[in-house]
Amino acid sequence: MYLYVETWNPKPAWLALSSDDRGTFIERVQGLLGSLISDDLQLLGCVISDDDTHQHGGYQYVAIWRASDRDQVCRIEDGTKKIGWHDYFEQVNHGSVETGPEAVLGHMLNL
């Protein structure tokens, strides 16, 4: 399995859109989500980040995905690019094969 974490903030271009234009774009996002979610790609959860979270990373929104493989994550990336997501949102992603704490700590130890 593969885990993929998206974090994002609105850009000024998003804030400048009218409510109607935002609604039209959100409909496109909902259509994209409907086309992505499957047995091979699950949206595990979304977060509106608390500003007072310890060591807050500076991103307001978070989505966590579980995918059968990297190809499924490419579907997310291709879809968001296709609908113009990055015109409106600054985004940072993290992803890799799901592993346990022992593997992560071992990797850190052997840097």
VENTA-V21621 format. One record per residue. RES is the residue in one letter. PHI is phi in degrees with one decimal (none if undefined). PSI is psi in degrees with one decimal (none if undefined). D_FIRST is the distance of its C-alpha to the first C-alpha in whole Angstrom. Layout:
BEGIN
RES|PHI|PSI|D_FIRST / RES|PHI|PSI|D_FIRST
END
This chain:
BEGIN
M|none|157.3|0 / Y|-125.9|133.3|4 / L|-106.2|142.1|7 / Y|-139.3|126.3|10 / V|-120.5|124.5|13 / E|-106.7|135.6|17 / T|-127.9|138.1|20 / W|-153.2|159.2|23 / N|-131.7|150.5|27 / P|-70.8|143.2|30 / K|-90.5|164.8|32 / P|-54.7|-31.4|36 / A|-61.6|-36.0|35 / W|-68.7|-45.0|33 / L|-65.3|-25.6|36 / A|-80.7|-15.5|39 / L|-69.6|147.5|38 / S|-70.1|163.3|40 / S|-58.7|-40.2|38 / D|-64.2|-42.9|38 / D|-66.5|-37.6|37 / R|-63.2|-42.7|34 / G|-60.7|-41.3|34 / T|-62.4|-42.0|33 / F|-67.3|-42.4|31 / I|-59.9|-35.8|29 / E|-60.8|-39.1|29 / R|-65.7|-39.6|27 / V|-63.1|-44.6|24 / Q|-62.1|-38.8|24 / G|-62.7|-41.7|25 / L|-62.4|-47.0|22 / L|-57.6|-43.5|19 / G|-61.1|-33.0|21 / S|-81.1|-18.8|20 / L|-91.5|-43.2|16 / I|-67.9|127.7|15 / S|-158.4|-175.2|14 / D|-63.5|-26.6|12 / D|-90.7|-8.7|9 / L|-149.4|109.0|10 / Q|-115.7|137.7|11 / L|-88.5|105.8|13 / L|-72.9|-33.4|13 / G|176.0|163.0|16 / C|-129.3|155.7|19 / V|-138.2|137.4|22 / I|-99.8|107.4|25 / S|-67.3|133.5|25 / D|-68.4|129.0|28 / D|-63.9|-23.6|31 / D|-95.5|13.1|32 / T|-61.6|133.2|28 / H|-56.9|133.0|29 / Q|59.0|37.4|28 / H|-50.5|134.0|27 / G|-84.2|-3.5|25 / G|91.3|3.2|28 / Y|-108.4|135.8|25 / Q|-80.3|-32.4|26 / Y|-123.0|148.2|23 / V|-140.4|139.1|19 / A|-129.9|137.2|17 / I|-120.1|124.3|13 / W|-116.1|151.0|10 / R|-123.2|127.5|7 / A|-125.7|154.3|6 / S|-69.5|-28.4|5 / D|-165.9|174.9|6 / R|-62.4|-31.3|9 / D|-59.2|-35.7|11 / Q|-67.3|-37.8|10 / V|-65.7|-36.8|11 / C|-59.5|-31.6|14 / R|-63.3|-39.9|15 / I|-63.0|-50.8|15 / E|-61.8|-43.5|17 / D|-65.5|-40.5|20 / G|-66.3|-43.2|20 / T|-67.0|-36.3|21 / K|-64.4|-43.9|23 / K|-61.8|-38.3|25 / I|-85.4|-2.2|26 / G|84.0|23.6|28 / W|-52.3|-45.5|26 / H|-73.4|-8.1|26 / D|-70.0|-27.0|30 / Y|-113.1|-16.0|30 / F|-136.2|135.0|27 / E|-83.9|130.3|26 / Q|-138.1|143.2|23 / V|-128.4|134.1|21 / N|-120.6|153.6|17 / H|-137.0|136.8|14 / G|-166.2|151.1|11 / S|-176.4|177.4|9 / V|-61.4|134.4|6 / E|-65.1|134.9|6 / T|-142.5|178.5|9 / G|-103.3|173.3|12 / P|-62.3|-31.5|15 / E|-61.8|-43.7|17 / A|-66.3|-40.4|15 / V|-65.4|-47.6|16 / L|-64.4|-38.3|19 / G|-63.1|-40.0|20 / H|-62.9|-44.3|19 / M|-61.4|-41.0|21 / L|-63.1|-36.6|24 / N|-97.6|16.6|24 / L|-63.9|none|24
END
